[in-house]
Amino acid sequence: MAGGMDWLEVESLDLEGQGVAHRTDGEGQGKVVFIEGALPTEIVQVSVSRKKNQWEQGQISALARESSQRVRPGCPHFGLHAGACGGCKMQHLHPAAQVAAKQRVLEDNLWHLAKVKAECILRPVEGPAWGYRDRARLSVRHVLKKGVVLVGFHERKSRYVADMQVCPVLPARISAMLLPLRALVAGMDQRDRLPQIELAAGDAVTALVLRHLEPLTPADLQRLRDFGAEHAVQWWLQPKGPDTVHLLDEGGPLLAYGLPEFGITMPFKPTDFTQVNPHINQVLVGRALRLLAPQAQHRVIDWFCGLGNFTLPLATLSRQVLGIEGSQTLVARARDNAARNGLAERTQFEASNLFELDAEALRALGYADRWLIDPPREGAFALSKAVADLHAAGDWQGPARIVYVSCNPATLARDAGLLVHQGGYRCSAAGVVNMFPHTAHVESMAVFDRE
């Protein structure tokens, strides 16, 4: 390992939550240095682990000036040392400062990648910093040499599973279940063939999905039933891919979450995509719809609609909502959810590959007064490009307002560049949504109004 003994002043945080500094003297003057564990305004020394011509990467090894925003981590498994849990990256930074750093990441991406500057910065959407995570994918390993079973997230920058006994970002009842889960797996016949347990908690039901590489023995199935009864969890089994997920015992209650502001209940399967943070999701949906401001006479399109997280609340405010998703299976599930909530007449759903959408396909959908866009990390490039192409043609009118909910500031910036510079829109507002406290993940939303 190479070493560097210069004192460096940390200027900012990058997308991975690392401190960013520049060497100011010597042979490497001007070189960017990425420093794990360092915070803006701190003066640090770095133990360099990777060195390239234009940048270096390492860990903080000494601290001469500490940031006023540095705090004691809330989890005993957080750290930079070998074996530390890699589930969180920013517990050493005050939660309010985490949000400010994410806001800066959003603004920097919009400007540096797309030369877009929001006219208004939205107040951040925030919620509980601890016990917020109702979804998690926990790895399972039977470590034969140590005679223990581990259940948890991976170690930092490692394929090994962290030796977690608690997890403060999980709900307290789930955190308290980690050691009992380890004991459960340790006592199972197939303990070496159980690589993963996925958590999905609804408002009234907590589900655990056990991935198993071999058929479970009758004794193992009974162990799961006994554990489920003791800890009030619903077991699902996954023998192969996600499509094979099924209830251990049929007839259990539905897994569901609510959007009480709109009187909506959303049933889902534990392997469906739903937001990790239910507290923030409720606020996010309400904020997005208030920004979108649909009227009773409006037609609205919800792009990447999923199970209807935005579609169904929109249908309580508008005359018609079209939800578009790439999977026929998801579309069928969204229709079922609309029917369950008495909104079938106000909703339509279509399956379409939104990554291959072109201008003519967009034109064929007809006019909508408002759009809600909530894409995966890849963003909505094809849709944004189709808007730009139709705007250039001069014979098409886009919606008066678009609200874009993003989980990747880089792809949001790319798409914002198309909408603003080629699509006839201005970015009237943007702000962050702290969906994942203590991580470097940046969720955000932006509002685009037609010029």
C-alpha positions as CSV (number, residue, x, y, z in Angstrom):
1,M,0.0,0.0,0.0
2,A,1.3,3.4,-1.0
3,G,1.3,6.1,1.7
4,G,0.8,9.9,1.5
5,M,1.7,12.1,4.4
6,D,0.6,15.5,3.0
7,W,-2.1,17.3,4.9
8,L,-5.1,17.8,2.6
9,E,-8.2,20.0,3.0
10,V,-11.4,18.3,2.1
11,E,-13.6,20.3,-0.3
12,S,-16.7,18.3,-0.9
13,L,-18.3,14.8,-1.0
14,D,-18.6,12.7,-4.1
15,L,-21.5,10.5,-5.2
16,E,-20.1,7.6,-3.1
17,G,-19.9,9.7,0.1
18,Q,-16.1,10.0,-0.1
19,G,-14.3,13.3,0.8
20,V,-12.8,15.0,-2.2
21,A,-9.5,17.0,-2.0
22,H,-6.7,18.1,-4.3
23,R,-2.9,17.8,-3.7
24,T,-1.5,21.3,-3.5
25,D,2.3,20.7,-3.8
26,G,4.9,18.2,-4.8
27,E,4.9,15.9,-7.8
28,G,1.2,15.3,-7.7
29,Q,0.1,18.9,-7.5
30,G,-3.6,19.3,-8.5
31,K,-4.3,15.6,-8.4
32,V,-7.8,14.7,-7.1
33,V,-7.8,12.6,-3.9
34,F,-10.9,10.6,-2.9
35,I,-10.9,9.9,0.9
36,E,-13.2,7.5,2.7
37,G,-14.3,8.7,6.1
38,A,-13.3,12.4,5.4
39,L,-15.8,15.3,5.5
40,P,-15.8,18.7,3.9
41,T,-13.7,21.4,5.7
42,E,-11.6,18.8,7.5
43,I,-7.8,18.7,7.2
44,V,-6.6,15.1,7.0
45,Q,-3.8,12.8,6.1
46,V,-4.6,9.9,3.8
47,S,-3.5,6.3,3.6
48,V,-3.5,5.8,-0.2
49,S,-4.7,2.4,-1.5
50,R,-5.1,3.2,-5.2
51,K,-3.1,5.6,-7.4
52,K,-3.6,6.6,-11.0
53,N,-2.3,9.4,-13.1
54,Q,-5.2,11.8,-12.5
55,W,-6.5,10.6,-9.1
56,E,-5.8,8.7,-5.9
57,Q,-8.1,6.9,-3.5
58,G,-7.5,6.0,0.2
59,Q,-8.8,6.2,3.7
60,I,-8.4,8.9,6.4
61,S,-5.4,8.1,8.6
62,A,-5.1,11.3,10.7
63,L,-7.3,14.2,11.4
64,A,-6.0,17.7,12.2
65,R,-9.2,19.7,11.9
66,E,-12.6,18.1,12.4
67,S,-15.8,19.1,10.8
68,S,-18.5,20.6,13.0
69,Q,-20.9,18.2,11.3
70,R,-19.0,15.0,12.3
71,V,-21.0,12.9,14.7
72,R,-20.7,9.5,16.5
73,P,-22.1,6.8,14.2
74,G,-25.3,5.3,15.5
75,C,-24.4,1.7,14.7
76,P,-21.6,-0.4,16.3
77,H,-20.9,-2.1,12.9
78,F,-20.2,1.1,11.0
79,G,-16.7,2.0,10.2
80,L,-13.8,1.9,7.7
81,H,-12.0,-1.1,9.2
82,A,-12.0,-4.6,7.7
83,G,-15.2,-6.4,8.6
84,A,-17.3,-3.2,9.0
85,C,-20.8,-3.3,7.5
86,G,-21.0,-1.7,4.1
87,G,-24.8,-1.0,4.3
88,C,-24.2,2.7,5.3
89,K,-21.6,5.2,4.2
90,M,-22.4,8.4,6.0
91,Q,-23.3,7.7,9.6
92,H,-20.3,9.9,10.7
93,L,-22.1,13.0,9.1
94,H,-25.0,14.7,10.8
95,P,-28.3,13.7,9.1
96,A,-29.1,17.4,8.2
97,A,-25.6,17.8,6.6
98,Q,-26.2,14.5,4.7
99,V,-29.3,16.1,3.1
100,A,-27.4,19.3,2.3
101,A,-24.6,17.3,0.6
102,K,-27.2,15.4,-1.5
103,Q,-28.8,18.7,-2.5
104,R,-25.4,19.9,-3.7
105,V,-24.9,16.6,-5.7
106,L,-28.2,17.2,-7.4
107,E,-27.5,20.8,-8.3
108,D,-23.9,20.0,-9.4
109,N,-25.2,17.2,-11.7
110,L,-27.9,19.4,-13.2
111,W,-25.4,22.2,-13.9
112,H,-22.2,20.4,-14.9
113,L,-23.8,17.6,-16.9
114,A,-26.7,19.5,-18.5
115,K,-26.2,23.3,-17.9
116,V,-29.6,23.3,-16.2
117,K,-30.3,25.4,-13.1
118,A,-33.6,25.0,-11.3
119,E,-35.5,28.3,-10.8
120,C,-36.5,27.2,-7.3
121,I,-34.9,24.8,-4.9
122,L,-37.5,22.7,-3.1
123,R,-37.4,22.1,0.6
124,P,-35.9,18.6,1.1
125,V,-38.3,15.7,1.9
126,E,-37.0,14.2,5.1
127,G,-38.1,11.6,7.6
128,P,-36.8,9.4,10.4
129,A,-33.0,8.8,10.2
130,W,-33.2,5.4,12.0
131,G,-35.5,2.4,11.8
132,Y,-36.8,3.5,8.3
133,R,-35.8,0.6,6.1
134,D,-38.8,-1.7,5.4
135,R,-37.1,-3.5,2.6
136,A,-33.7,-5.2,2.7
137,R,-31.8,-8.0,1.0
138,L,-29.8,-9.8,3.6
139,S,-27.1,-12.3,2.7
140,V,-26.7,-15.5,4.6
141,R,-23.5,-17.5,5.1
142,H,-22.7,-20.6,7.1
143,V,-19.1,-20.0,8.1
144,L,-18.0,-23.6,8.7
145,K,-14.5,-22.7,10.1
146,K,-16.0,-20.4,12.8
147,G,-19.1,-22.5,13.4
148,V,-21.5,-19.6,12.9
149,V,-24.2,-18.4,10.6
150,L,-24.1,-14.7,9.5
151,V,-27.2,-12.8,8.3
152,G,-26.7,-9.3,7.1
153,F,-25.3,-6.9,4.6
154,H,-21.9,-7.4,3.0
155,E,-18.8,-6.0,4.5
156,R,-17.5,-2.7,3.1
157,K,-15.9,-3.4,-0.3
158,S,-16.0,-7.2,0.3
159,R,-18.0,-10.3,-0.7
160,Y,-18.0,-11.4,2.9
161,V,-21.1,-11.0,5.1
162,A,-20.7,-8.6,8.0
163,D,-21.0,-10.0,11.5
164,M,-24.1,-8.0,12.3
165,Q,-26.0,-8.4,15.6
166,V,-28.1,-5.3,15.2
167,C,-29.0,-2.9,12.4
168,P,-30.4,0.5,13.5
169,V,-31.6,1.4,10.0
170,L,-34.0,-1.5,10.1
171,P,-37.2,-1.3,12.1
172,A,-36.4,-2.3,15.7
173,R,-38.5,-5.5,15.5
174,I,-36.5,-6.6,12.5
175,S,-33.1,-5.6,14.0
176,A,-34.0,-7.7,17.0
177,M,-34.7,-10.6,14.7
178,L,-31.1,-10.8,13.3
179,L,-29.7,-13.1,16.0
180,P,-32.8,-15.4,16.0
181,L,-32.5,-15.7,12.3
182,R,-28.9,-16.8,12.6
183,A,-29.9,-19.4,15.1
184,L,-32.8,-20.5,12.9
185,V,-30.5,-21.1,9.8
186,A,-27.8,-22.7,12.0
187,G,-30.4,-25.4,13.0
188,M,-31.7,-26.1,9.5
189,D,-30.7,-29.2,7.5
190,Q,-30.0,-27.1,4.4
191,R,-28.0,-24.4,6.2
192,D,-25.3,-24.4,3.5
193,R,-27.8,-23.9,0.6
194,L,-29.6,-20.8,1.9
195,P,-27.8,-17.8,0.4
196,Q,-30.3,-15.0,1.0
197,I,-33.3,-13.7,3.1
198,E,-35.2,-10.8,1.7
199,L,-37.2,-8.5,4.0
200,A,-40.4,-6.8,2.9
201,A,-42.6,-5.1,5.5
202,G,-46.1,-3.8,4.9
203,D,-48.3,-1.8,7.3
204,A,-49.6,-5.0,9.0
205,V,-47.5,-7.9,7.6
206,T,-43.8,-8.5,7.7
207,A,-42.6,-11.0,5.0
208,L,-39.3,-12.8,4.8
209,V,-38.4,-14.5,1.5
210,L,-35.9,-17.4,1.9
211,R,-33.8,-18.2,-1.2
212,H,-33.0,-21.9,-1.2
213,L,-30.9,-23.8,-3.7
214,E,-32.2,-27.2,-2.8
215,P,-35.6,-28.4,-1.7
216,L,-36.3,-27.9,2.0
217,T,-36.8,-30.9,4.2
218,P,-40.1,-31.3,6.1
219,A,-38.2,-30.6,9.3
220,D,-36.9,-27.3,7.8
221,L,-40.3,-26.3,6.7
222,Q,-41.6,-26.8,10.2
223,R,-38.8,-24.8,11.6
224,L,-39.8,-21.9,9.4
225,R,-43.4,-22.2,10.5
226,D,-42.4,-22.2,14.2
227,F,-40.2,-19.2,13.7
228,G,-43.0,-17.4,11.8
229,A,-45.5,-18.0,14.6
230,E,-43.0,-16.9,17.3
231,H,-41.9,-13.7,15.5
232,A,-45.1,-12.8,13.6
233,V,-43.6,-13.0,10.2
234,Q,-44.9,-14.5,6.9
235,W,-42.5,-16.8,5.1
236,W,-42.2,-16.9,1.3
237,L,-39.9,-19.3,-0.5
238,Q,-37.8,-18.7,-3.6
239,P,-36.4,-21.9,-5.1
240,K,-35.1,-20.3,-8.3
241,G,-35.7,-16.9,-9.9
242,P,-38.0,-14.1,-8.7
243,D,-41.0,-15.6,-10.6
244,T,-40.8,-18.7,-8.4
245,V,-41.5,-16.8,-5.2
246,H,-44.5,-18.3,-3.3
247,L,-46.0,-18.4,0.2
248,L,-44.9,-21.2,2.4
249,D,-48.5,-21.6,3.5
250,E,-51.4,-20.2,1.4
251,G,-54.2,-18.2,2.9
252,G,-52.2,-15.6,4.8
253,P,-53.1,-11.9,5.0
254,L,-52.1,-9.6,2.1
255,L,-48.8,-7.7,2.2
256,A,-49.8,-4.1,1.6
257,Y,-48.9,-0.5,2.4
258,G,-51.2,2.5,2.6
259,L,-51.3,6.0,1.2
260,P,-53.8,7.4,3.7
261,E,-53.8,10.9,2.3
262,F,-55.6,9.5,-0.7
263,G,-57.4,6.6,0.9
264,I,-55.3,4.1,-1.1
265,T,-54.2,0.6,0.0
266,M,-51.5,-1.0,-2.2
267,P,-51.1,-4.8,-2.1
268,F,-47.7,-6.1,-3.2
269,K,-45.6,-9.2,-3.3
270,P,-42.3,-9.2,-1.3
271,T,-40.2,-9.2,-4.4
272,D,-42.1,-6.4,-6.1
273,F,-40.4,-3.0,-6.4
274,T,-41.8,-0.7,-3.7
275,Q,-40.0,2.1,-2.0
276,V,-37.6,1.1,0.8
277,N,-38.8,3.9,3.1
278,P,-42.6,4.0,3.7
279,H,-42.5,7.2,5.7
280,I,-40.8,9.1,2.9
281,N,-42.9,7.4,0.2
282,Q,-46.1,8.8,1.7
283,V,-44.6,12.3,1.8
284,L,-43.1,11.9,-1.7
285,V,-46.4,11.0,-3.3
286,G,-48.2,13.9,-1.7
287,R,-45.5,16.4,-2.6
288,A,-45.3,15.1,-6.2
289,L,-49.0,15.4,-6.7
290,R,-49.2,18.9,-5.2
291,L,-46.4,20.0,-7.5
292,L,-48.1,18.4,-10.5
293,A,-51.4,20.1,-9.6
294,P,-53.7,18.0,-11.7
295,Q,-57.3,19.3,-12.1
296,A,-60.5,17.3,-12.2
297,Q,-60.8,17.6,-15.9
298,H,-57.2,16.6,-16.7
299,R,-55.8,13.6,-18.4
300,V,-52.5,12.5,-16.9
301,I,-49.9,10.0,-17.9
302,D,-47.9,8.1,-15.3
303,W,-44.7,6.9,-17.0
304,F,-43.0,3.8,-15.4
305,C,-46.1,3.3,-13.3
306,G,-45.2,0.1,-11.5
307,L,-47.9,-1.2,-9.3
308,G,-49.7,2.2,-9.3
309,N,-47.9,4.1,-6.5
310,F,-48.6,7.4,-8.2
311,T,-51.3,6.3,-10.7
312,L,-53.9,5.5,-8.1
313,P,-53.6,8.7,-6.0
314,L,-53.6,10.7,-9.3
315,A,-56.9,8.9,-10.2
316,T,-58.5,10.4,-7.1
317,L,-57.8,13.9,-8.5
318,S,-58.1,13.6,-12.3
319,R,-60.7,12.4,-14.8
320,Q,-58.3,9.8,-16.4
321,V,-54.8,8.5,-15.7
322,L,-52.9,6.3,-18.1
323,G,-50.2,4.2,-16.4
324,I,-47.5,2.8,-18.7
325,E,-45.0,0.1,-17.6
326,G,-42.7,-2.3,-19.4
327,S,-44.1,-5.5,-18.0
328,Q,-47.5,-7.1,-18.9
329,T,-47.3,-8.8,-15.4
330,L,-46.9,-5.4,-13.7
331,V,-49.7,-3.9,-15.7
332,A,-52.1,-6.7,-14.7
333,R,-51.1,-6.2,-11.1
334,A,-51.7,-2.4,-11.4
335,R,-55.1,-3.0,-12.9
336,D,-56.0,-5.3,-9.9
337,N,-54.8,-2.6,-7.5
338,A,-57.0,0.0,-9.2
339,A,-60.0,-2.3,-9.0
340,R,-59.4,-3.0,-5.3
341,N,-59.4,0.7,-4.6
342,G,-62.5,1.4,-6.8
343,L,-60.5,3.3,-9.4
344,A,-60.8,1.1,-12.4
345,E,-63.0,3.5,-14.4
346,R,-60.5,6.4,-14.0
347,T,-57.4,4.4,-14.9
348,Q,-56.0,2.7,-17.9
349,F,-52.8,0.7,-18.1
350,E,-50.6,-0.2,-21.0
351,A,-47.5,-2.3,-21.4
352,S,-44.7,-0.7,-23.5
353,N,-40.9,-0.8,-23.7
354,L,-40.2,2.7,-22.5
355,F,-36.5,2.3,-23.3
356,E,-37.4,2.0,-27.0
357,L,-40.1,4.7,-27.2
358,D,-39.9,6.9,-30.3
359,A,-41.6,10.1,-31.4
360,E,-44.4,8.5,-33.4
361,A,-45.3,6.2,-30.5
362,L,-45.4,9.2,-28.2
363,R,-47.6,11.1,-30.6
364,A,-50.0,8.2,-30.9
365,L,-50.7,8.4,-27.1
366,G,-52.5,11.8,-27.6
367,Y,-52.4,14.9,-25.5
368,A,-52.1,14.7,-21.7
369,D,-52.3,17.8,-19.4
370,R,-49.7,16.4,-16.9
371,W,-47.0,13.8,-16.8
372,L,-45.5,12.0,-13.9
373,I,-42.2,10.3,-14.7
374,D,-40.7,7.8,-12.2
375,P,-38.0,5.8,-14.0
376,P,-35.4,3.3,-12.7
377,R,-31.7,4.3,-12.4
378,E,-31.4,4.3,-16.2
379,G,-33.6,7.3,-16.4
380,A,-36.1,8.2,-19.2
381,F,-33.8,9.0,-22.1
382,A,-36.0,7.6,-24.9
383,L,-39.0,9.5,-23.6
384,S,-37.0,12.8,-23.2
385,K,-35.5,12.3,-26.7
386,A,-39.0,11.7,-28.2
387,V,-40.2,15.0,-26.6
388,A,-37.2,16.8,-28.1
389,D,-37.9,15.3,-31.6
390,L,-41.6,16.2,-31.5
391,H,-40.8,19.7,-30.3
392,A,-38.4,20.2,-33.2
393,A,-41.1,19.0,-35.6
394,G,-43.3,21.9,-34.4
395,D,-46.7,20.2,-34.7
396,W,-47.0,18.6,-31.2
397,Q,-47.8,20.0,-27.8
398,G,-46.4,18.4,-24.7
399,P,-48.0,18.5,-21.2
400,A,-48.1,21.9,-19.5
401,R,-46.2,20.4,-16.5
402,I,-44.0,17.4,-15.8
403,V,-42.9,16.1,-12.4
404,Y,-39.9,13.8,-12.7
405,V,-39.0,11.6,-9.7
406,S,-35.4,10.3,-9.9
407,C,-33.2,7.9,-8.2
408,N,-30.1,8.9,-10.1
409,P,-29.1,12.5,-10.4
410,A,-26.8,11.8,-13.4
411,T,-29.6,10.4,-15.6
412,L,-32.0,13.1,-14.3
413,A,-29.5,15.7,-15.5
414,R,-29.1,14.1,-18.9
415,D,-32.9,14.0,-19.4
416,A,-33.3,17.5,-18.0
417,G,-30.9,18.7,-20.6
418,L,-33.0,17.3,-23.4
419,L,-36.3,18.7,-21.9
420,V,-34.9,22.2,-21.3
421,H,-32.5,22.7,-24.3
422,Q,-34.4,20.8,-27.0
423,G,-37.9,20.0,-25.6
424,G,-39.4,23.4,-24.9
425,Y,-39.4,23.2,-21.1
426,R,-37.8,25.1,-18.3
427,C,-36.8,23.5,-14.9
428,S,-39.0,25.5,-12.5
429,A,-38.0,23.6,-9.4
430,A,-35.9,20.7,-8.0
431,G,-35.0,19.2,-4.7
432,V,-33.8,16.1,-2.9
433,V,-35.8,13.3,-1.2
434,N,-33.8,11.7,1.6
435,M,-35.1,8.2,0.9
436,F,-32.0,6.4,2.2
437,P,-30.5,8.2,5.2
438,H,-26.8,7.4,6.0
439,T,-26.2,6.3,2.4
440,A,-24.8,8.2,-0.5
441,H,-28.0,7.4,-2.6
442,V,-29.6,10.6,-4.0
443,E,-33.3,10.5,-4.7
444,S,-34.8,13.7,-6.0
445,M,-37.6,15.3,-8.0
446,A,-37.7,18.1,-10.6
447,V,-40.6,20.1,-12.1
448,F,-40.6,21.1,-15.7
449,D,-43.1,23.7,-17.1
450,R,-43.8,24.3,-20.8
451,E,-42.3,27.5,-22.1
